[in-house]
């Protein structure tokens, strides 16, 4: 776990990047990273070759 800042807000924790089939909803890959790691670093592992849609997650 790690902390990172976005604007003036601090976040502490981890992120989960999930690759899923759009039609069936079946999860085919998942990667867990520290909060400060860039999403683009894990995109190739999660995208699984035939990705046609990429959705950006929202902070909850």
C-alpha positions in Angstrom: 0.0 0.0 0.0 1.1 3.5 -0.7 -0.1 7.1 -0.6 -0.6 9.4 -3.4 -2.0 12.9 -4.0 -4.5 14.0 -6.6 -5.0 17.7 -6.5 -5.2 18.6 -2.8 -6.7 15.2 -1.8 -4.5 12.4 -0.4 -5.4 8.8 -1.1 -3.9 5.8 0.7 -4.3 2.3 -0.4 -4.4 0.0 -3.4 -6.1 -0.3 -6.8 -7.5 -3.3 -8.6 -7.4 -3.4 -12.4 -9.9 -5.9 -13.8 -10.2 -7.2 -17.4 -13.6 -8.7 -18.2 -15.4 -9.8 -21.3 -18.0 -7.2 -22.4 -20.6 -9.7 -23.6 -20.5 -12.3 -20.8 -19.1 -10.2 -18.0 -16.6 -13.0 -17.2 -13.4 -11.7 -15.6 -10.3 -12.9 -17.4 -7.5 -11.0 -15.6 -6.9 -8.9 -12.5 -3.9 -7.0 -11.2 -3.5 -5.2 -7.9 -1.2 -2.2 -7.6 -0.3 0.4 -5.1 -2.3 3.6 -5.2 0.6 5.6 -6.7 1.3 3.3 -9.6 0.2 4.5 -13.1 -2.8 2.7 -14.6 -1.0 2.6 -18.0 1.7 0.2 -16.5 -0.8 -2.6 -16.0 -3.0 -2.0 -19.1 -1.1 -4.5 -21.3 -1.5 -7.3 -18.8 -5.2 -6.6 -18.2 -6.3 -5.8 -21.8 -5.8 -9.4 -23.0 -5.0 -8.7 -26.6 -8.5 -8.3 -28.1 -9.7 -5.3 -25.9 -12.1 -3.1 -27.8 -13.4 -1.0 -24.8 -11.4 0.6 -22.0 -13.4 2.2 -19.1 -11.7 4.6 -16.7 -12.7 3.8 -13.0 -14.2 6.4 -10.7 -13.0 7.1 -7.2 -15.5 6.0 -4.6 
